[in-house]
Amino acid sequence: MSICELYAPLEAGDLRIEPLREEHREALRAACVQDSEIWEIYPFCYVGEHFDPQFDSLLASPPGRCVYAVLQGGTVVGMTAWIAFGDPGWSIEIGNSFIVPTLRSTGFNGRLKRLMIDHAFACGYERVVFKVDVINTRSRAAVRKLGAAEEGVMRRERKTWTGRVRDTVLYGLLREDWLGRNDQAAQP
């Protein structure tokens, strides 16, 4: 399966993700500006004069990246993406994720990630990967809560838009771990 075949609208209750389109521009801009401080630890900035060039690059669909608008009850509340990682059809990264501050620590992000992980494994993928800035403790905790294993730190992996050189923690979630965990949760 190619990354393009994986890229489909998904929904669960009031949560919906749909391929990013021009129509999402202003709503995503409004969502991103709700937390202007978070962008200091992200690789790219999505506020102020940085927003339009970044949004345009997402719409251009760089090879190996398929970006979604994240909606709650029809309102754009963030973004996320499939990013090519490793062997095509075998391993995929979930990244480029942001949700508005009011939805953090509510379980919304967990629902979003579980929806995507379930879809990836249902489509035949064997591995889902997350790459998180070493200083982003909130995101690191969220990924561990999903059951992903920390696999190591990629030192000096990239330079962020601020010029800070980032160390990136790599997390992996295998199909058998995910399915086994969900089977145990379903048992009385």
N, C-alpha and C positions, 0 to 999 in steps of 0.2 A: 504494500500500500504506500502511495506517495503522500507527502505532507498535504498536498492539495485535496486529496480524497478525505483526509482527516478533518479538513476545514469545513465544518458545517454548522449551521445554527443549532444551539442546544438550549434546552430549558428544563426547569424544575420549579414548579410553583411560581412565585413572583420573580424568580431569577431567570434571566435570559441572556445568552451571549449570541451576538450576530456579527458577521464579517463587517469590519470597519468600512464605512462609506463617508463620502463628503457630507452627507446629511447629519453625521454625528459631530462635525467639527465644533460648532458653538457649544453644544451640550457637554462635550468632553473638555473643552476649554474651561467652562464653568466648574466642572468637577475638579479639574487639576488645580485651579487657583484656590480651592478650599484648603489646601495644605501647602503653602508656598515653601515651608521649611523642609519638607521631606525631600525635595529635589536636591538638596545639598549632598545627600548620600546616594543618589541615583546616578547611573552613568550619563544620563541625558536630562535636560531640563525641559519641562512642559508648561512653563508659565511665562508671562510677559512676551517679549520679543522672540523668545525661543520656541514658543508654541507652534506657530504656523510652519516654520521649516521642519520641525520634528513631525508634525502631523502629516505634512506633505510626503516626508520620507516613508512614513508608515503606509500611506495610501499607494505609494509606488511599489509596494509589495516587494521589498528586496528578496532575492532568491533565498529560500529557506526560512522565511518568516511570514506567518499568517496571523494578522492582528484582529482581535475582536473588540467591539464595544461591549461593555458589561452593563446590563440594565436591571433595575429593580422596579417592578411595577410599571414598566414603560419609560422610566427615567434613566438616563445615562449616569452611571455612578463610578465608572472607571474603565479600565482596559486590561487586556491580557493577550497572550499570543502563544501559538505553537512556534517553536524555533528548532530548525534541523539540528540534530546532535547525534553523532555516531553513525551507525549503519542505517541508511534509510529503510523505513518499514520495521525496524527493530527497536530503535531508541529515539525518543523525542523529548525536547525540553519544553517545560511550561515556564514562561518568563514574560518580561515587559509588562509586569502586573502592577496595577495601582487601583485602589478603591478609596472612596472618600472617607475622611476621618470618622464620620458619624456611624459608619458600618463596621469599623474595626472593633474587634473584641465582641462582636455580636453573633459570631458563627457564620456570617455571610461568606467570608473568604473561604472557610472550610467547605461550605456547600459548593461554592464555585469550583474549588480545586477538585473536590470529589466528583463533580459532574464531568470535568475534563478528564480526570484519571480514568473513571469508568469508561468513558468514550474511547480513550486511547487503547485500553486493554480490550474492549469489545471489538475494536477494529484490528486486533491482532498484534499490537505492539507488545514487546516484552519488558520494556524498561522506560520509566519516566524520570527525567532529570530536572533538578532545580539548581540554579547557580545564584548564590546570594552573597552580597557584600559582607565581609567578615564583621563590619561594625553595625550591620542591620540586625540587631538582636531580636526585634519583633518578628521579622520575616523568618529568621532562623528558627525561632520557637514554633511558628506556625507550620513550617515544613516538617519539623520533627514530630509535631502533633499528628500529622498525617501518616506517620510511620516511616518516613524516608530516613535512610541511614546516611550519616555523614561519611563521605568517602575520602575526604582530604581537602587541603587548601591549595589552591593554585595561586602561588605567590606572584605579586606584581602582574596580575592577569590583564589589567587594562588601566587606561588613564581616563578619568571621568571628565565631564565637561568643565569642572572647576579646576582641573589640573592635578587633583589628588590621584595618586597611584593606588589602585584598589587591589587588595587581596580578596579572592573569591572562594567561598566554601562550596564544594560540590556535594550534592545530595542525590542519592539514587533510590528509586522505588521499583522493585521487581514485581512482575505479574503475580508470581506465586505468593509473595509476601502480602500483596494487596488482596488477592482473592482469599487467602487463608485468614487474614485479619477480618475480612468482611463475613466469612463463613462463621468464625467464632462469635462475632457480634450478633449474628442472627440466631444463634442457639440460645435456648432458655437457660 
